[in-house]
């Protein structure tokens, strides 16, 4: 989901304001190249926008055959002016001429309301052409489960949250429910005022290696660990000093981060166009639940069913039980089922840091954009990890957390 915790698993977040009117876009010509089978569309934009291309027939987007082999000013932020995009339908397995009522549709997305998927090419130098947007899974240049998204690319999904009221916390009847100062799960309504993006996968060791410009061990226990989630990284090491009163303390310093840390380098990589950060606890829980009110965001609330979506100490019935519980280690990201919004390892594998200080206990009343206690000593971590039991892997659980200068093997 995440970036995922920001570190251990870390979550990358972008707040999206309410949408403005769609920028004007006009197709000026469509040219087919008989020699190589390509189709070139020329267009003009009235203002800066993200531009995408869809293949339609009779006004309906054609599932499974969206343009992927593209070149030109497409799937990115484009300036107001004249531009071109070229598609090779033959390379995508599409016989453009054989489809009745075939049509190419260009869409201009307002910069404050971009498409569903955002992708960052991590291996491209800062200031390069490394930020992409895609309107649907079919339009992604690689399959959603492809290892490109776990190595040299970072893939995030837009979470549509603005203005929607939902229930945070747990009902009193929920099994394994926690109570106590700083961990109360009192059910209460929450409204988030903006959409945001969350990483589809937990941040992997390879991705963090690129962002941190450091060398990590990529073989452990005789296994390739290059696309394990990056664990044992503290919030301080990921975004900057976060103790109370420090330069990058949340909520005092808001989303200010250290430009020399991995999160700051990610911002630099995209020209500081995107304010990537860890999620608040509320943003994390909303995305993890994906519209579900159950404890593991799946229909079946049993512990046995949780092993289909979360690597915890209870995963001993899986093919690699040595990973789980005390003395275990993480799993490759994305092996289990995603939640209904397509986010993997939201629960289990490694815990995920949030921005919030522990110490705020809800009283049951409505909260708008909650951001945790004003100060504290412990940052809340969510989702649990391979080391811990199922109760801490519930969406509402708040029992995990450490000082922001502490990393953990399972966080």
MOGI-V937482 format. One line per field, one symbol per residue. phi: phi as a letter, one per 20 degrees, with the letter a starting at -180 (. if undefined). psi: psi as a letter, one per 40 degrees, with the letter a starting at -180 (. if undefined). burial: 1 if it has 24 or more other C-alpha atoms within 12 Angstrom, else 0. Layout:
phi=???
psi=???
burial=???
This chain:
phi=.dgblnbgccddccfcfffeffffcceeaccddffdmecdddbcdebgaedcccdcclndfefnbffcecboeblbfcffrebccdcdfffemdegfeeflfbddecdegfebfffdcccefeefgneecdcccfaffeffcggeffgfdcecddcdfdecgmeebeencffeffmfdbpgncgdgfbfcceebfbdcffdffeffffgffelcedfdcblmdfdfdfffdlceggfecpgcfgnffdfeegelefcffeegffffffgdmlfcefafefgfffffffflnddefdmcfeeffffffecbecfeefeefcfffdngnebfdgfneeffffdmdelfdmmcfcfcffffqedfdoefcdlfcnffbrccefdcnlcffeffgfefgefcferbffedebgdb
psi=eiahedcdiihhihihiiiaihihhhhdihhhhddeeihhhiiiidihihhihihihfehhhiefihdgiiagifihhihahiihhhgdddefhgdeehifiihhhhhhidegiidhhhhhdehiheagehiiheiddeidiideiedeeceihhihhhgehehhihiaiidehieiiiiheehfhhiiihheiiiiihdiihidddddddefihihehifeihedfiihifhiddddeiheiheidfhhedebfhiheeiddddddddfffdhgiiiiidddddddddfeieidefidheiddddeeehhaeeeeeiegdddiaheaiiihiediiiaeefhifdhaciihiidhiiehhieeihhhfifaidiaehhhiieiaddiiddeeideheeiiiieehiidf.
burial=111111111111111100000011111000000000011111111001111111110000110011111101111111100011111111010101000000111111111111111111111000000111111111111001101111111111111111000111111001011100011111111111011111111111111111110001000000001111111111111111111101011111001111101111111111000111111111111111111111111100101011111111111000000011100111111111111011111111111111111111110000111111111111111111111111111111111111111111111
